[in-house]
Amino acid sequence: MGSALWAGISGLNASSKELDVIANNLANVNTIGFKSTTTFFADVLSSSISGGASGTMQVGRGVAVSEVQTQYGAGSFQTTGNATDVAIDGDGFFMVNDMEGATYYTRAGAFHLNSDGVLVDTNGYMLQGQLVVDGEAVGPMTDIRLQGVQSEPQVSTIFALGANLNSATETGGQFNTTQTVYDSLGASHTLNNTFTRTELSGEGYWAVQSFLDNTEATDLTADGFIFDSAGNMTGMYTGAVGAVASSGAGTATIDLNRAGMVYQTGTMVLTRTSAATWSVTGLGGYTNATASYDSVGNTISVSLDGTGTADLTLTLAGAWADGDTATYTLTHTAGPVTDVNVDFSGIPLDGGATIGSGGNITWNLVGAGSLDITQYAAASVIRAITADGYASGQLRSLSIDASGRVSGFFTNGQTADLAQIILASFPNPWGLMRMGSNLFGETVTSGSSIRNTPGDSGMGTLTPNTLEMSNTDIAAEFIRMITAQKAYQASARVVTTQDAIMQELMNIKR
């Protein structure tokens, strides 16, 4: 009769443990990444008694808990909108390290940046992965540290401009465009392009100048643009000045400025009329040309159209007498529309910075749609203006994609891959040890972790902006709880009945 008592007590113990398991599952119904457990039972070794048809009869000795097994089925997914929240869709665990470097495994993907710029879970444990360099995940497993991460600057090498230049603009009239460009250190500069109408004729001629922070480019591969009667750009031109022929003992060197560029061919004759004055004879269409003499600098400034800033500057040397002449030729060469090379190499920049490629910035004129320049009978206006290059940027926000790539968005508008999250799986995940706080520990039974990127070699992918909730099935747990309660009550009745029988035996003895 004693075996019945022990069987009843074992039933009470087993049912109590099952209720403990059920209670824990229900208590963690809102715990992120929680994996529920299931209780399994086994009967206790039976005792044998002789007799019966078989010669031996067995009587069970009760029940015992054989295993409490973790259920790794997926929980429900809940969208959070938090860029650093991720859920594993499929197999695998996140890896996190504590402050001592011990590694734990979890399905709870609620991560955030701590004060040191490290991606951590709700326990403050550091998410593990690899750093990304030039788009490739490299190096050993490490904490994902993002403090002080910057987007490197990029020097400006190309700009493009689409605009209309008003065909009604008078000779000497100008239109200016402004664009921000960046040097190799990420410092910003103002690129200004000035269009100057050079002549009203059947063809439209516009000279062009480029300035970097108000300093003119040392050279352009085009001095101006040519437009047909329909307002379309048909070519570009470059001007040149021929060698000076002097009638006297003096010599002169010539500087061709860019305002009002050479748009016609012709011969210009400068004649000294006195020690302080020179006259200019305009041939080939430059009938309005004027000259002014600077006795201090020994320079003659020539305006080809008689207005605006000087187009030509002659620097005199040697002896000049009244009546002496300096004769030179003006030419221009027209060519097809191509990209324009703008040379800023002669402009020093702070910190030894450079701009463009070897100081040269390409002005892209070979485009379509808005990226071209026209001369229509409409207001001068910029249709489109773009330039590459940007300053350095500070990390503004993060995102994590399905493959586990951690990308940064920077204040300069750039995006870059910064890290790669690595997942772990196990030959026998049921051998993992529950460590509390949604963490599991590796054991001999679980086997060593197998590590790979999300989506590779059987690993699940990541669902961004989402958390995996508890996989506890509330309805199923209530059914199990009712069953456990009935089992407990039945075992309790066995114990009370056996106790009553024992009392009867004691009474017989008395």
C-alpha positions as CSV (number, residue, x, y, z in Angstrom):
1,M,0.0,0.0,0.0
2,G,3.0,2.4,0.5
3,S,3.7,2.5,-3.2
4,A,0.3,4.2,-3.8
5,L,1.3,6.9,-1.4
6,W,4.6,7.4,-3.2
7,A,2.9,7.4,-6.6
8,G,0.4,10.0,-5.4
9,I,3.2,12.2,-4.0
10,S,5.2,11.9,-7.3
11,G,2.0,13.0,-9.1
12,L,1.8,16.0,-6.9
13,N,5.4,16.9,-7.5
14,A,5.2,16.4,-11.2
15,S,2.0,18.4,-11.5
16,S,3.5,21.2,-9.4
17,K,6.5,21.4,-11.6
18,E,4.3,21.6,-14.7
19,L,2.3,24.4,-13.1
20,D,5.6,26.2,-12.5
21,V,6.5,25.9,-16.2
22,I,3.0,27.0,-17.3
23,A,3.1,30.0,-14.9
24,N,6.5,31.0,-16.3
25,N,5.3,30.8,-19.8
26,L,2.2,32.9,-19.0
27,A,4.3,35.4,-17.0
28,N,6.5,36.0,-20.1
29,V,3.7,36.3,-22.6
30,N,4.9,39.9,-23.4
31,T,8.7,39.2,-23.1
32,I,10.5,40.0,-26.3
33,G,12.1,37.0,-27.9
34,F,10.9,34.6,-25.1
35,K,10.8,31.0,-25.9
36,S,8.3,28.9,-24.0
37,T,9.0,25.5,-22.4
38,T,7.0,22.3,-22.4
39,T,7.1,19.7,-19.6
40,F,7.5,16.0,-20.5
41,F,6.8,13.2,-18.0
42,A,7.9,9.6,-17.7
43,D,6.8,6.8,-15.4
44,V,9.0,5.6,-12.6
45,L,10.5,2.1,-12.6
46,S,7.9,-0.4,-11.8
47,S,8.2,-2.9,-8.9
48,S,7.7,-6.6,-9.7
49,I,5.6,-9.1,-7.8
50,S,5.3,-12.8,-8.5
51,G,2.2,-14.6,-9.7
52,G,-0.2,-14.1,-12.5
53,A,-0.4,-15.9,-15.8
54,S,3.0,-14.6,-16.9
55,G,4.6,-15.4,-13.6
56,T,5.6,-11.8,-13.0
57,M,3.4,-8.7,-12.4
58,Q,4.6,-5.1,-12.4
59,V,3.2,-2.2,-10.4
60,G,4.2,1.4,-11.3
61,R,5.8,3.6,-8.7
62,G,4.5,7.0,-10.0
63,V,5.7,9.7,-12.3
64,A,8.7,12.0,-12.8
65,V,9.5,15.0,-14.9
66,S,11.8,13.6,-17.6
67,E,12.5,16.9,-19.4
68,V,11.5,20.6,-19.6
69,Q,12.1,21.4,-23.3
70,T,12.5,24.8,-24.9
71,Q,10.2,25.4,-27.9
72,Y,12.1,27.5,-30.5
73,G,9.1,28.2,-32.7
74,A,8.8,31.8,-33.9
75,G,6.8,34.2,-31.9
76,S,4.5,36.9,-33.4
77,F,6.2,39.9,-35.1
78,Q,5.4,43.4,-33.9
79,T,6.3,46.4,-36.0
80,T,7.9,49.2,-33.8
81,G,9.2,51.8,-36.3
82,N,12.5,51.8,-34.4
83,A,15.4,51.5,-37.0
84,T,17.5,49.4,-34.7
85,D,14.8,46.9,-33.8
86,V,15.2,43.6,-35.8
87,A,13.5,40.2,-35.7
88,I,15.0,36.9,-37.0
89,D,12.7,35.3,-39.5
90,G,13.9,31.7,-39.3
91,D,16.7,30.0,-37.5
92,G,19.5,31.7,-35.6
93,F,20.4,33.8,-32.6
94,F,21.9,37.2,-32.1
95,M,25.3,37.1,-30.3
96,V,25.9,39.6,-27.5
97,N,28.9,40.1,-25.2
98,D,28.9,41.2,-21.7
99,M,31.6,43.6,-20.2
100,E,33.9,40.6,-19.5
101,G,33.7,39.4,-23.1
102,A,31.5,36.4,-22.4
103,T,29.2,35.5,-25.3
104,Y,25.5,34.9,-25.0
105,Y,22.8,34.2,-27.5
106,T,19.4,35.7,-27.8
107,R,16.3,36.1,-30.0
108,A,15.5,39.5,-28.5
109,G,16.3,42.1,-31.2
110,A,15.6,45.3,-29.3
111,F,18.9,47.1,-29.8
112,H,19.9,50.8,-29.4
113,L,23.1,52.9,-29.3
114,N,24.4,53.5,-25.9
115,S,26.3,56.6,-24.7
116,D,29.5,55.2,-26.2
117,G,28.0,54.7,-29.6
118,V,27.8,50.9,-29.3
119,L,24.8,48.8,-30.4
120,V,23.5,47.1,-27.3
121,D,20.5,45.1,-26.1
122,T,18.3,45.9,-23.2
123,N,20.8,44.4,-20.8
124,G,23.5,46.6,-22.1
125,Y,25.3,43.7,-23.7
126,M,27.0,44.5,-27.0
127,L,25.8,43.2,-30.3
128,Q,28.4,41.2,-32.2
129,G,29.3,41.5,-35.9
130,Q,32.0,42.6,-38.3
131,L,33.0,46.0,-39.5
132,V,32.4,46.9,-43.1
133,V,35.3,48.5,-45.1
134,D,34.7,49.5,-48.7
135,G,31.5,47.5,-48.8
136,E,33.1,44.3,-47.5
137,A,32.7,42.8,-44.1
138,V,36.2,42.2,-42.7
139,G,38.0,41.3,-39.6
140,P,37.1,39.2,-36.5
141,M,33.9,39.3,-34.5
142,T,33.7,42.5,-32.6
143,D,31.4,45.0,-30.9
144,I,29.5,47.2,-33.3
145,R,31.0,50.6,-32.3
146,L,29.8,53.6,-34.2
147,Q,30.9,56.5,-32.1
148,G,32.7,59.2,-34.1
149,V,32.0,57.5,-37.4
150,Q,32.1,60.1,-40.2
151,S,31.4,60.2,-43.9
152,E,34.6,61.2,-45.6
153,P,34.4,64.3,-47.9
154,Q,34.5,64.0,-51.6
155,V,36.2,66.6,-53.8
156,S,34.1,68.2,-56.6
157,T,35.3,67.2,-60.0
158,I,32.3,67.8,-62.2
159,F,29.4,70.3,-62.4
160,A,26.6,70.6,-64.9
161,L,24.5,73.6,-65.7
162,G,21.3,74.0,-67.7
163,A,20.2,77.6,-68.3
164,N,18.6,80.0,-70.7
165,L,20.4,83.2,-71.7
166,N,17.9,85.9,-72.8
167,S,18.4,86.6,-76.5
168,A,17.3,90.3,-75.9
169,T,20.3,90.9,-73.6
170,E,22.2,94.0,-74.7
171,T,25.9,93.8,-75.5
172,G,27.8,93.8,-72.2
173,G,24.8,92.4,-70.3
174,Q,25.6,89.6,-67.9
175,F,23.9,86.6,-66.2
176,N,25.4,84.9,-63.2
177,T,25.1,81.4,-61.8
178,T,26.3,80.1,-58.4
179,Q,27.0,76.6,-57.2
180,T,28.6,75.2,-54.1
181,V,31.6,72.9,-54.6
182,Y,33.9,71.1,-52.2
183,D,37.7,70.7,-51.9
184,S,39.6,67.6,-50.9
185,L,39.2,68.5,-47.2
186,G,35.5,69.0,-47.5
187,A,35.5,72.8,-47.2
188,S,32.8,74.5,-49.3
189,H,33.6,77.0,-52.0
190,T,31.4,79.1,-54.3
191,L,31.7,78.5,-58.0
192,N,30.4,81.4,-60.0
193,N,29.9,81.4,-63.7
194,T,29.4,84.7,-65.5
195,F,27.9,84.9,-69.0
196,T,28.5,88.2,-70.9
197,R,26.7,89.1,-74.1
198,T,29.5,90.1,-76.5
199,E,27.6,91.1,-79.7
200,L,24.2,91.5,-81.1
201,S,24.3,89.8,-84.5
202,G,22.8,87.0,-86.5
203,E,24.7,84.6,-84.2
204,G,24.6,84.9,-80.5
205,Y,28.0,85.2,-78.8
206,W,28.3,84.9,-75.0
207,A,31.7,85.0,-73.2
208,V,32.0,82.9,-70.1
209,Q,34.1,83.4,-67.0
210,S,34.4,81.0,-64.0
211,F,35.3,82.2,-60.5
212,L,36.2,80.2,-57.3
213,D,35.5,82.3,-54.3
214,N,35.8,85.4,-56.5
215,T,39.1,84.4,-58.0
216,E,39.0,83.8,-61.7
217,A,40.0,80.5,-63.1
218,T,43.4,80.5,-64.7
219,D,42.1,78.9,-67.9
220,L,39.0,77.5,-69.6
221,T,39.1,75.3,-72.7
222,A,36.3,77.6,-74.1
223,D,36.1,81.3,-74.0
224,G,32.4,81.5,-75.0
225,F,29.4,79.9,-76.6
226,I,27.8,80.4,-80.0
227,F,24.0,80.2,-80.6
228,D,22.1,80.0,-83.8
229,S,19.0,82.0,-84.7
230,A,16.8,79.3,-83.2
231,G,18.5,79.8,-79.8
232,N,20.4,76.5,-79.8
233,M,24.0,76.2,-78.9
234,T,25.9,75.3,-82.0
235,G,29.5,75.6,-80.9
236,M,32.1,77.0,-78.6
237,Y,34.9,79.4,-79.4
238,T,38.3,80.3,-78.1
239,G,40.0,83.6,-78.7
240,A,43.7,84.4,-79.2
241,V,45.9,87.4,-79.7
242,G,48.7,87.3,-82.3
243,A,52.2,88.5,-81.6
244,V,52.7,92.2,-81.2
245,A,54.6,94.0,-83.9
246,S,56.1,97.2,-82.6
247,S,57.2,100.1,-84.8
248,G,59.4,101.5,-82.1
249,A,62.1,100.4,-79.7
250,G,59.7,99.3,-77.0
251,T,58.1,95.8,-76.5
252,A,54.7,94.7,-75.1
253,T,53.3,91.5,-73.7
254,I,49.6,90.8,-74.0
255,D,47.1,89.4,-71.4
256,L,43.7,88.3,-72.9
257,N,41.1,88.7,-70.2
258,R,37.8,86.8,-70.3
259,A,35.2,89.5,-70.1
260,G,34.0,90.2,-73.6
261,M,36.1,87.6,-75.3
262,V,37.3,87.7,-78.8
263,Y,34.3,87.0,-81.0
264,Q,35.6,88.4,-84.3
265,T,38.8,88.4,-86.2
266,G,40.6,91.6,-86.9
267,T,43.7,93.7,-86.5
268,M,44.1,96.2,-83.7
269,V,46.6,99.1,-83.8
270,L,47.6,101.0,-80.7
271,T,49.3,104.3,-81.4
272,R,51.1,106.5,-78.8
273,T,49.8,110.0,-79.1
274,S,51.5,111.4,-76.0
275,A,53.3,110.2,-72.9
276,A,50.0,109.5,-71.2
277,T,47.6,108.6,-74.0
278,W,47.2,105.9,-76.7
279,S,44.7,105.7,-79.4
280,V,43.2,102.5,-80.7
281,T,42.2,101.8,-84.3
282,G,39.5,99.2,-84.6
283,L,39.4,97.0,-87.6
284,G,37.2,93.9,-88.3
285,G,34.2,95.1,-86.4
286,Y,35.8,96.5,-83.2
287,T,34.9,100.0,-84.1
288,N,34.0,101.0,-80.5
289,A,37.2,99.8,-78.9
290,T,38.9,102.1,-76.4
291,A,42.2,102.2,-74.7
292,S,43.4,103.7,-71.4
293,Y,47.0,104.1,-70.2
294,D,48.2,103.5,-66.7
295,S,51.6,105.3,-66.5
296,V,52.4,103.8,-63.1
297,G,52.1,100.2,-64.2
298,N,53.0,100.9,-67.8
299,T,49.9,99.0,-68.9
300,I,47.3,99.7,-71.6
301,S,43.8,98.4,-71.0
302,V,41.6,97.8,-74.1
303,S,37.9,97.4,-74.1
304,L,36.9,95.8,-77.4
305,D,33.3,97.1,-77.2
306,G,34.1,100.3,-75.4
307,T,32.1,99.2,-72.3
308,G,32.8,97.2,-69.2
309,T,36.0,95.8,-67.9
310,A,39.2,95.5,-70.0
311,D,39.4,92.7,-72.5
312,L,43.1,93.1,-73.3
313,T,45.9,94.3,-71.2
314,L,49.3,95.2,-72.7
315,T,52.3,95.6,-70.5
316,L,54.9,98.0,-72.0
317,A,58.7,97.8,-71.7
318,G,61.5,99.7,-73.2
319,A,61.4,103.1,-74.9
320,W,58.3,104.3,-76.7
321,A,57.9,107.5,-78.6
322,D,55.0,109.4,-79.9
323,G,53.7,107.8,-83.1
324,D,55.0,104.4,-82.2
325,T,52.5,101.6,-82.8
326,A,51.8,98.2,-81.4
327,T,49.9,96.0,-83.8
328,Y,48.3,92.7,-83.0
329,T,45.7,90.4,-84.5
330,L,42.6,89.0,-82.9
331,T,41.4,85.6,-83.8
332,H,38.9,83.0,-82.6
333,T,38.4,79.4,-83.3
334,A,35.0,77.8,-83.3
335,G,34.5,74.2,-82.4
336,P,31.8,71.7,-81.4
337,V,30.0,71.6,-78.1
338,T,32.1,69.6,-75.7
339,D,32.7,69.4,-72.0
340,V,34.6,72.5,-70.7
341,N,37.7,72.1,-68.6
342,V,38.0,74.8,-65.9
343,D,41.5,75.2,-64.4
344,F,41.6,76.4,-60.7
345,S,45.1,75.0,-60.1
346,G,46.5,78.5,-59.6
347,I,44.3,79.3,-56.7
348,P,45.8,78.3,-53.3
349,L,43.4,76.7,-50.8
350,D,43.6,76.5,-47.1
351,G,45.3,73.5,-45.5
352,G,46.9,72.4,-48.7
353,A,43.5,71.3,-50.1
354,T,42.9,70.7,-53.7
355,I,39.9,70.9,-55.9
356,G,38.9,69.0,-58.9
357,S,41.2,66.5,-60.6
358,G,44.6,68.2,-60.5
359,G,42.9,71.5,-60.0
360,N,40.6,71.0,-63.0
361,I,36.8,70.8,-62.8
362,T,34.9,69.5,-65.8
363,W,31.9,71.6,-66.8
364,N,29.5,69.1,-68.3
365,L,27.8,70.6,-71.3
366,V,27.2,67.4,-73.2
367,G,23.8,66.6,-71.7
368,A,20.2,66.3,-72.6
369,G,17.0,68.0,-71.5
370,S,17.6,70.5,-68.8
371,L,21.4,70.0,-68.8
372,D,22.1,72.3,-71.7
373,I,22.3,76.1,-72.4
374,T,19.9,77.9,-74.8
375,Q,19.4,81.5,-76.0
376,Y,15.7,81.9,-76.3
377,A,13.6,85.1,-76.1
378,A,12.8,84.5,-72.5
379,A,14.2,85.6,-69.2
380,S,17.6,84.4,-68.3
381,V,17.1,81.5,-65.8
382,I,18.8,78.5,-64.4
383,R,16.9,75.3,-65.3
384,A,19.2,72.8,-63.6
385,I,22.5,73.0,-61.8
386,T,24.3,70.1,-60.2
387,A,27.8,69.3,-58.8
388,D,29.4,66.3,-57.3
389,G,31.4,66.4,-54.1
390,Y,30.3,66.9,-50.5
391,A,31.6,67.9,-47.1
392,S,32.3,65.4,-44.3
393,G,29.2,64.3,-42.4
394,Q,28.3,63.1,-39.0
395,L,26.2,60.0,-38.3
396,R,22.6,61.0,-38.1
397,S,20.7,57.7,-38.1
398,L,20.9,54.0,-38.7
399,S,19.1,51.3,-40.6
400,I,19.4,47.5,-40.7
401,D,18.4,45.5,-43.7
402,A,17.3,41.8,-44.2
403,S,20.9,40.7,-44.7
404,G,22.1,42.3,-41.4
405,R,23.9,45.2,-43.0
406,V,24.0,48.2,-40.6
407,S,24.0,51.4,-42.7
408,G,24.5,54.9,-41.6
409,F,22.8,58.0,-42.8
410,F,25.0,61.1,-42.5
411,T,24.4,64.9,-42.2
412,N,26.0,65.4,-45.7
413,G,23.3,63.3,-47.3
414,Q,25.5,60.2,-47.8
415,T,24.8,56.6,-46.9
416,A,27.4,54.0,-46.1
417,D,27.5,50.4,-44.9
418,L,29.2,50.4,-41.4
419,A,28.8,46.9,-40.0
420,Q,27.5,43.4,-40.6
421,I,25.4,41.5,-38.0
422,I,26.4,37.9,-37.6
423,L,24.0,35.2,-36.4
424,A,24.7,31.9,-34.7
425,S,23.0,28.5,-34.8
426,F,23.7,25.2,-33.0
427,P,23.7,21.5,-33.9
428,N,21.4,20.9,-30.9
429,P,19.7,24.1,-29.7
430,W,17.8,22.2,-27.1
431,G,21.1,21.8,-25.3
432,L,21.4,25.5,-24.7
433,M,21.3,26.7,-21.1
434,R,18.8,29.4,-20.2
435,M,20.6,32.3,-18.5
436,G,17.7,34.6,-17.8
437,S,17.2,38.1,-19.4
438,N,16.3,36.4,-22.7
439,L,19.8,34.9,-23.0
440,F,21.1,31.5,-23.7
441,G,24.5,30.0,-23.0
442,E,26.5,27.5,-25.1
443,T,27.0,24.0,-23.6
444,V,28.7,20.8,-24.5
445,T,25.3,19.4,-25.3
446,S,24.3,22.2,-27.7
447,G,27.6,21.9,-29.6
448,S,29.7,24.9,-30.8
449,S,28.0,27.8,-32.5
450,I,27.9,27.9,-36.3
451,R,28.2,31.6,-37.4
452,N,27.1,33.2,-40.6
453,T,25.4,36.2,-42.1
454,P,21.6,36.3,-42.1
455,G,20.1,34.5,-45.1
456,D,23.2,32.3,-45.6
457,S,23.7,28.6,-44.8
458,G,20.3,28.1,-43.3
459,M,20.3,31.2,-41.2
460,G,17.1,33.2,-41.1
461,T,16.8,36.7,-42.5
462,L,16.2,39.8,-40.5
463,T,13.0,41.8,-40.5
464,P,13.8,45.5,-39.9
465,N,11.8,47.8,-37.6
466,T,10.3,44.7,-36.0
467,L,10.5,42.7,-32.8
468,E,9.8,39.0,-32.3
469,M,7.5,38.7,-29.3
470,S,7.0,35.7,-27.0
471,N,5.9,32.4,-28.6
472,T,3.7,31.5,-25.7
473,D,0.3,30.3,-26.8
474,I,-2.0,31.6,-24.2
475,A,-5.0,29.3,-25.1
476,A,-2.8,26.2,-25.1
477,E,-1.2,27.2,-21.8
478,F,-4.7,27.6,-20.2
479,I,-5.7,24.1,-21.4
480,R,-2.4,22.7,-20.1
481,M,-3.0,24.5,-16.8
482,I,-6.5,23.0,-16.4
483,T,-5.1,19.5,-17.2
484,A,-2.3,20.0,-14.7
485,Q,-4.8,21.1,-12.1
486,K,-7.0,18.0,-12.6
487,A,-3.9,15.8,-12.4
488,Y,-2.9,17.5,-9.2
489,Q,-6.3,17.1,-7.7
490,A,-6.4,13.4,-8.7
491,S,-3.0,12.8,-7.1
492,A,-4.1,14.6,-4.0
493,R,-7.1,12.3,-3.8
494,V,-4.8,9.3,-4.0
495,V,-2.7,10.6,-1.2
496,T,-5.8,11.3,1.1
497,T,-7.3,7.9,0.3
498,Q,-4.0,6.1,1.1
499,D,-3.8,8.1,4.3
500,A,-7.3,7.0,5.3
501,I,-6.5,3.3,4.6
502,M,-3.4,3.7,6.8
503,Q,-5.5,5.1,9.5
504,E,-7.9,2.1,9.3
505,L,-4.9,-0.2,9.7
506,M,-3.7,1.6,12.7
507,N,-7.2,1.4,14.2
508,I,-7.3,-2.4,13.7
509,K,-4.0,-2.8,15.5
510,R,-5.4,-1.0,18.5
